[in-house]
Amino acid sequence: MACQYFAPCEHGATSFTIAIPKVTFGRGTLSEAGARAQSLGMTDVALFTDAGLLDGEYVATVKQSLTAAGIAFQIFSDIRIEPDDFCVEQGAKFIRSGRFDGIVSVGGGSVIDTAKAADVCDKHDSPLRPFFAKPIGEGKPITETPLPHIACPTTSGTGSECTSIAVVRIRDLDTKFVIASPLMLPAQAVIDPSCCDTLPANVIASTGFDLLSHALECYTAKAFTQWAGVDNPNARPLIQGANPWSDLAATKALQIAGEYLDRGVNDASDQEARDQLMWGASLAGMAFGNSGTHMPHALSYGITHLMRDITTEGYNVETPFVPHGVSVIVTAPACFRFTAEAAPERHMEAAGFLLADQQGAGLDDAGEILSKRMIELMRQTNMPNGLSGVGFNEHDIKPMAASSVRQARAIANAPRESNLVDLENIYTDALNYW
């Protein structure tokens, strides 16, 4: 199946490129941040975190480690969950105000993405928006070498420590878009799963479904051979479609989600499950950082664009707010029902990795088998019942589809082509599942 999936196509790509940081994984590794910064030649560090972590033990551990290594640092913590371009540009001003020779980020995807994007703005002496693809931005290329960056994730979802992209909300459009360049890849990722020990169940669930959907989208994405070839090797994007290497990481991440997501959410004392989910998140980051996501992530941006006064219980953040993993998973079962007919073998294999019951099923059932297993996991972990579960109704369908259709690269990475009406139908199918 894999060989058939990557069959050559006329004018299609014939090679793929993989890039990941130097990765360190294990309990207690946050205490190595200073030694790792020293190995990269850092002497004065811009330490990015958020207000919720600023006075906590994880930032304290990194500060102590930097100090022990004789490395000076200053802290930027004015980072909101789901950062916008204003937040990023404030981070760029912070970098510009010092004589930093490195960045260390400690936090979830919002912190890591802010650090990546702020460094781009600083190095190019530019606001952020020009770097987004047209017509949202100017498609300005990222050409300047960034500061070496050590990313230390504190949640088990985004995998941002292993990717060369940042997701940032454009304030005046009130919606999120992706900025990407191989130059944005952190130099090192230090992944300490003990950071997840005290996370509440709803956070483990949201981030866990983000990793699950990352892996699913990578494994079912359009094959790299179906994207047009790019002659200049330095111009080839890492968001290149499914490929044999991304399959390896995505497959293991799916197996982890299938076995450990329910356990990690519903039993805070299950250290094995939470450690595995942290590893799964990084694997899924390695996968989508070298292949790209597709429809569930594209449609999630329509949700966060139009969430209005929607709140999410258990999150002490500004309203409106829908956690990223929730915004992805509420449409994901409907998305995979739609895409399955274009790559049924892949969808059925993915369902198997998630431990779906496939007894008596044929390839025509692949979308339903996969979505049924995802819905089962959603119910086991107290996720919202589709779009209605986070406060949307049928009147929101057309505006959400009109917003999401702008996510052209992600939508084009799906194995099945779609149009605006298809997006409306997927959102309708996602209103509720049980």
C-alpha positions as CSV (number, residue, x, y, z in Angstrom):
1,M,0.0,0.0,0.0
2,A,2.8,2.4,0.9
3,C,4.5,2.0,-2.5
4,Q,1.3,2.5,-4.3
5,Y,0.5,5.6,-2.3
6,F,3.8,7.2,-3.2
7,A,3.6,6.2,-6.9
8,P,5.3,8.7,-9.3
9,C,3.1,11.3,-10.8
10,E,3.7,13.4,-13.9
11,H,5.5,16.6,-13.0
12,G,5.3,15.5,-9.3
13,A,8.0,15.6,-6.7
14,T,10.5,12.8,-6.8
15,S,12.3,13.4,-3.5
16,F,11.5,14.6,0.0
17,T,13.5,16.3,2.7
18,I,13.3,15.7,6.4
19,A,14.4,18.2,9.1
20,I,14.0,17.8,12.9
21,P,15.9,19.3,15.8
22,K,18.3,17.6,18.1
23,V,15.8,15.9,20.5
24,T,16.3,15.1,24.1
25,F,13.5,13.2,25.9
26,G,13.2,12.2,29.5
27,R,12.1,13.1,33.0
28,G,14.3,15.7,34.5
29,T,15.8,17.0,31.3
30,L,14.6,20.5,31.9
31,S,17.6,20.7,34.2
32,E,19.9,20.3,31.2
33,A,18.8,23.5,29.5
34,G,21.9,25.4,30.7
35,A,24.4,22.8,29.5
36,R,22.6,22.6,26.1
37,A,22.5,26.3,25.7
38,Q,26.2,26.4,26.5
39,S,26.9,23.8,23.8
40,L,25.3,26.1,21.3
41,G,27.5,29.0,22.3
42,M,24.8,30.9,24.1
43,T,25.9,33.4,26.7
44,D,22.9,35.8,26.9
45,V,19.5,34.2,26.5
46,A,16.0,35.5,25.7
47,L,13.8,33.3,27.8
48,F,10.2,33.1,26.5
49,T,7.4,31.8,28.7
50,D,3.9,32.9,29.6
51,A,2.4,34.5,32.7
52,G,0.9,31.2,34.0
53,L,4.3,29.5,34.0
54,L,6.5,32.4,35.0
55,D,6.5,31.7,38.7
56,G,6.3,28.0,38.5
57,E,8.7,25.1,38.9
58,Y,9.5,24.5,35.2
59,V,10.7,28.0,34.5
60,A,12.5,28.0,37.9
61,T,14.3,24.8,36.8
62,V,15.4,26.3,33.5
63,K,16.5,29.6,35.2
64,Q,18.6,27.7,37.7
65,S,20.2,25.6,35.0
66,L,21.1,28.6,32.9
67,T,22.5,30.4,35.9
68,A,24.6,27.3,36.9
69,A,26.0,27.3,33.3
70,G,27.0,31.0,33.6
71,I,24.4,32.1,31.1
72,A,22.7,35.4,31.5
73,F,19.0,35.7,30.6
74,Q,16.0,38.1,30.5
75,I,12.4,36.9,30.4
76,F,9.6,37.8,28.1
77,S,6.3,36.5,29.4
78,D,3.6,38.7,27.8
79,I,2.3,35.9,25.7
80,R,-1.4,35.1,25.3
81,I,-2.8,31.6,24.6
82,E,-3.3,31.6,20.8
83,P,-0.9,34.4,20.2
84,D,-1.5,37.2,17.7
85,D,0.7,39.3,15.5
86,F,0.8,42.1,18.1
87,C,2.1,39.7,20.8
88,V,4.7,38.4,18.3
89,E,5.9,41.9,17.4
90,Q,6.2,42.8,21.1
91,G,8.4,39.7,21.5
92,A,10.5,40.9,18.5
93,K,11.0,44.3,20.3
94,F,12.1,42.4,23.4
95,I,14.7,40.5,21.4
96,R,15.8,43.7,19.7
97,S,16.3,45.4,23.1
98,G,18.9,43.0,24.2
99,R,22.1,41.5,22.9
100,F,20.9,38.0,22.9
101,D,22.7,35.2,21.2
102,G,20.1,32.5,21.8
103,I,16.4,31.8,22.7
104,V,15.0,29.3,25.2
105,S,11.3,28.8,25.2
106,V,9.4,27.1,28.1
107,G,5.7,26.5,27.5
108,G,3.1,25.2,25.2
109,G,2.7,25.8,21.5
110,S,1.7,29.4,22.0
111,V,5.0,30.2,23.7
112,I,7.2,28.3,21.3
113,D,5.4,29.7,18.2
114,T,5.7,33.2,19.6
115,A,9.5,32.8,20.1
116,K,9.9,31.4,16.5
117,A,7.9,34.2,14.9
118,A,9.3,37.0,17.1
119,D,12.8,36.0,16.0
120,V,11.8,36.2,12.3
121,C,10.4,39.7,12.8
122,D,13.5,40.8,14.7
123,K,16.0,39.4,12.2
124,H,14.2,40.9,9.2
125,D,13.3,44.2,11.0
126,S,9.7,43.7,9.8
127,P,6.2,43.3,11.1
128,L,4.9,39.7,10.9
129,R,2.1,40.0,8.3
130,P,4.2,40.3,5.2
131,F,5.6,36.8,5.8
132,F,2.2,35.1,5.4
133,A,1.3,33.8,2.0
134,K,-0.7,35.9,-0.4
135,P,-3.4,37.2,-0.4
136,I,-3.3,37.4,3.5
137,G,0.3,38.7,3.4
138,E,2.9,39.4,0.8
139,G,4.7,36.0,0.7
140,K,7.9,37.7,1.9
141,P,10.6,35.1,2.1
142,I,12.4,34.3,5.4
143,T,16.0,34.6,4.5
144,E,17.9,35.7,7.7
145,T,19.4,33.1,10.0
146,P,17.6,33.1,13.3
147,L,19.1,32.8,16.8
148,P,19.7,29.2,18.0
149,H,16.5,28.2,19.8
150,I,16.0,25.5,22.5
151,A,12.3,24.7,22.8
152,C,11.1,23.1,26.0
153,P,7.4,22.0,25.7
154,T,5.2,21.8,28.8
155,T,2.1,20.3,27.2
156,S,1.6,17.1,25.2
157,G,-0.1,18.4,22.0
158,T,1.3,20.8,19.6
159,G,4.7,19.3,18.8
160,S,5.9,22.8,18.0
161,E,9.3,22.0,19.4
162,C,9.9,19.8,16.4
163,T,8.4,21.9,13.6
164,S,9.5,24.9,11.4
165,I,6.1,26.6,11.5
166,A,4.2,29.0,13.8
167,V,0.5,29.5,14.0
168,V,-0.4,33.1,14.7
169,R,-3.7,35.0,14.8
170,I,-3.8,38.2,12.7
171,R,-5.5,40.6,14.9
172,D,-7.3,42.8,12.4
173,L,-8.6,39.7,10.6
174,D,-9.3,37.9,13.9
175,T,-8.2,34.5,12.5
176,K,-5.2,32.3,12.5
177,F,-2.7,31.6,9.7
178,V,0.5,29.7,9.4
179,I,4.0,31.1,8.8
180,A,6.6,28.5,7.8
181,S,10.3,28.2,6.9
182,P,13.0,25.6,7.5
183,L,15.0,28.4,9.2
184,M,12.4,28.5,12.0
185,L,13.1,25.0,13.2
186,P,14.5,25.0,16.8
187,A,18.1,23.9,17.1
188,Q,17.2,21.6,20.0
189,A,14.0,20.3,21.7
190,V,14.2,19.3,25.4
191,I,11.1,17.3,26.2
192,D,10.5,16.6,29.9
193,P,7.3,14.6,30.3
194,S,7.1,15.4,34.1
195,C,5.7,18.7,32.9
196,C,2.4,16.9,32.3
197,D,2.1,15.4,35.7
198,T,-0.1,18.1,37.1
199,L,-2.1,19.1,34.0
200,P,-5.8,18.7,34.5
201,A,-7.8,16.1,32.5
202,N,-9.3,18.6,30.1
203,V,-5.9,20.0,29.1
204,I,-4.5,16.4,28.5
205,A,-7.6,15.7,26.4
206,S,-7.4,18.8,24.3
207,T,-3.7,18.5,23.6
208,G,-4.0,14.7,23.2
209,F,-6.6,15.1,20.4
210,D,-4.4,17.7,18.8
211,L,-1.6,15.1,18.6
212,L,-4.0,12.4,17.4
213,S,-5.3,14.6,14.6
214,H,-1.8,15.8,13.6
215,A,-0.8,12.1,13.2
216,L,-4.0,11.2,11.3
217,E,-3.7,14.2,9.0
218,C,-0.1,13.4,8.2
219,Y,-0.8,9.7,7.5
220,T,-3.7,10.5,5.2
221,A,-2.3,13.6,3.6
222,K,-1.8,13.8,-0.2
223,A,1.4,12.0,-1.1
224,F,4.5,14.1,-1.7
225,T,4.7,12.7,-5.2
226,Q,1.4,14.4,-6.0
227,W,2.7,17.9,-5.3
228,A,4.5,19.7,-8.1
229,G,8.2,19.2,-8.1
230,V,10.4,22.2,-7.2
231,D,13.8,22.3,-9.0
232,N,15.6,24.5,-6.5
233,P,16.4,22.2,-3.5
234,N,16.7,25.2,-1.2
235,A,13.2,26.3,-2.1
236,R,11.4,23.0,-1.4
237,P,9.0,23.3,1.5
238,L,8.9,20.9,4.4
239,I,5.1,21.0,4.2
240,Q,5.4,18.6,1.4
241,G,2.7,15.9,1.8
242,A,2.9,12.4,3.2
243,N,6.2,10.6,2.8
244,P,7.8,7.4,4.0
245,W,9.6,9.2,6.9
246,S,6.5,11.1,8.2
247,D,4.6,7.8,8.0
248,L,7.0,6.3,10.6
249,A,6.5,9.1,13.1
250,A,2.7,9.4,12.5
251,T,2.1,5.6,12.8
252,K,3.8,5.4,16.2
253,A,1.9,8.6,17.4
254,L,-1.4,7.0,16.4
255,Q,-0.6,3.8,18.2
256,I,0.2,5.9,21.3
257,A,-3.0,7.8,21.1
258,G,-5.0,4.7,20.6
259,E,-3.5,3.0,23.7
260,Y,-2.9,5.8,26.1
261,L,-5.2,8.8,25.5
262,D,-8.1,7.5,27.5
263,R,-5.8,6.4,30.3
264,G,-3.8,9.7,30.4
265,V,-6.9,11.8,30.6
266,N,-8.9,9.8,33.1
267,D,-6.1,8.8,35.5
268,A,-3.7,11.6,36.5
269,S,-1.6,9.1,38.4
270,D,-0.9,7.0,35.2
271,Q,2.6,8.3,34.6
272,E,3.3,5.8,31.8
273,A,0.3,7.1,29.8
274,R,1.2,10.7,30.2
275,D,4.8,10.1,29.4
276,Q,3.8,8.2,26.3
277,L,1.4,11.1,25.2
278,M,4.3,13.6,25.6
279,W,6.4,11.4,23.3
280,G,3.5,10.9,20.9
281,A,3.0,14.7,20.7
282,S,6.7,15.2,19.7
283,L,6.5,12.3,17.2
284,A,3.3,13.9,15.6
285,G,5.1,17.2,15.5
286,M,8.0,15.6,13.7
287,A,5.5,14.1,11.3
288,F,3.4,17.1,10.4
289,G,6.5,19.4,10.4
290,N,7.7,17.3,7.4
291,S,4.4,16.6,5.7
292,G,1.7,19.2,6.8
293,T,-1.8,18.9,8.2
294,H,-5.0,19.1,6.2
295,M,-8.7,19.6,6.7
296,P,-9.4,19.3,10.4
297,H,-6.8,22.0,11.1
298,A,-8.0,24.1,8.2
299,L,-11.6,23.9,9.5
300,S,-10.4,24.6,13.1
301,Y,-9.5,28.1,12.1
302,G,-13.0,28.9,11.0
303,I,-14.1,27.9,14.5
304,T,-11.7,30.1,16.3
305,H,-12.4,32.9,13.9
306,L,-16.1,32.9,14.7
307,M,-16.3,31.8,18.3
308,R,-17.6,35.2,19.5
309,D,-18.6,34.9,23.2
310,I,-17.9,31.2,23.5
311,T,-16.1,30.1,26.6
312,T,-14.5,26.8,27.7
313,E,-14.9,25.6,31.2
314,G,-11.6,24.9,33.0
315,Y,-9.5,27.5,31.2
316,N,-8.6,30.8,33.0
317,V,-8.2,32.8,29.8
318,E,-9.9,35.7,28.1
319,T,-13.3,35.1,26.4
320,P,-13.9,34.1,23.7
321,F,-11.8,30.9,23.7
322,V,-12.0,27.4,22.3
323,P,-8.8,25.3,23.0
324,H,-6.9,24.4,19.9
325,G,-7.2,20.7,20.3
326,V,-11.0,21.0,20.8
327,S,-11.4,23.2,17.7
328,V,-9.7,20.5,15.7
329,I,-11.3,17.4,17.0
330,V,-15.0,18.6,16.8
331,T,-14.8,18.5,13.0
332,A,-12.2,15.7,12.6
333,P,-14.6,12.7,12.4
334,A,-16.7,14.5,9.7
335,C,-13.5,15.5,7.9
336,F,-12.2,11.9,7.7
337,R,-15.6,10.6,6.6
338,F,-15.2,13.0,3.7
339,T,-11.6,12.3,2.8
340,A,-11.7,8.5,3.2
341,E,-13.0,7.7,-0.3
342,A,-9.8,9.2,-1.8
343,A,-7.5,7.0,0.3
344,P,-9.5,4.3,1.9
345,E,-6.5,2.0,2.6
346,R,-4.8,4.8,4.5
347,H,-7.9,5.6,6.5
348,M,-8.4,1.9,7.4
349,E,-4.8,1.5,8.4
350,A,-5.0,4.6,10.6
351,A,-8.2,3.2,12.2
352,G,-6.3,0.0,13.0
353,F,-3.5,2.0,14.6
354,L,-6.1,3.6,16.9
355,L,-7.4,0.1,17.9
356,A,-10.7,0.5,16.0
357,D,-13.0,-2.5,15.7
358,Q,-12.7,-3.5,12.1
359,Q,-14.4,-6.8,12.2
360,G,-16.4,-7.4,9.0
361,A,-15.5,-4.1,7.5
362,G,-14.4,-3.4,4.0
363,L,-12.5,-0.5,2.5
364,D,-15.8,1.3,1.7
365,D,-16.4,1.5,5.4
366,A,-13.0,3.1,6.2
367,G,-14.3,6.6,6.9
368,E,-17.1,5.4,9.1
369,I,-14.8,3.0,11.0
370,L,-12.2,5.7,11.6
371,S,-14.7,8.4,12.6
372,K,-16.5,5.9,14.9
373,R,-13.3,5.2,16.8
374,M,-12.5,8.9,17.1
375,I,-16.0,9.6,18.5
376,E,-15.6,6.7,21.0
377,L,-12.4,8.4,22.3
378,M,-14.1,11.7,22.4
379,R,-16.9,10.3,24.6
380,Q,-14.4,8.5,26.8
381,T,-12.6,11.8,27.5
382,N,-15.5,14.1,27.9
383,M,-14.9,16.1,24.7
384,P,-17.8,18.3,23.3
385,N,-20.4,16.7,21.1
386,G,-19.3,18.3,17.8
387,L,-19.8,21.9,17.0
388,S,-23.0,22.1,19.0
389,G,-21.0,21.0,22.0
390,V,-19.0,24.3,21.9
391,G,-21.9,26.5,21.1
392,F,-22.3,26.6,17.3
393,N,-25.5,25.9,15.3
394,E,-26.6,25.6,11.7
395,H,-26.6,29.4,11.2
396,D,-22.8,29.4,11.7
397,I,-22.1,26.9,8.9
398,K,-21.7,29.2,5.9
399,P,-19.6,31.9,7.7
400,M,-17.2,29.2,9.1
401,A,-16.8,27.6,5.7
402,A,-16.2,31.0,4.1
403,S,-13.4,31.6,6.7
404,S,-11.8,28.2,6.4
405,V,-11.7,28.1,2.6
406,R,-8.8,30.7,2.9
407,Q,-6.6,28.0,4.4
408,A,-5.6,26.9,0.9
409,R,-2.3,25.1,1.5
410,A,-3.8,22.8,4.2
411,I,-7.0,22.1,2.2
412,A,-4.9,21.2,-0.8
413,N,-2.9,18.8,1.3
414,A,-6.0,16.6,1.8
415,P,-6.2,13.5,-0.3
416,R,-9.6,14.5,-1.7
417,E,-10.3,17.8,-3.4
418,S,-13.0,20.0,-2.0
419,N,-14.8,23.2,-2.6
420,L,-16.8,25.7,-0.5
421,V,-20.0,23.5,-0.6
422,D,-18.0,20.5,0.6
423,L,-16.7,22.5,3.6
424,E,-20.3,23.6,4.4
425,N,-21.4,19.9,4.3
426,I,-18.5,18.8,6.6
427,Y,-19.4,21.5,9.1
428,T,-23.0,20.4,9.0
429,D,-22.0,16.7,9.5
430,A,-19.9,17.9,12.5
431,L,-22.8,19.7,14.4
432,N,-23.2,16.6,16.6
433,Y,-22.2,13.0,16.7
434,W,-24.3,11.4,19.4
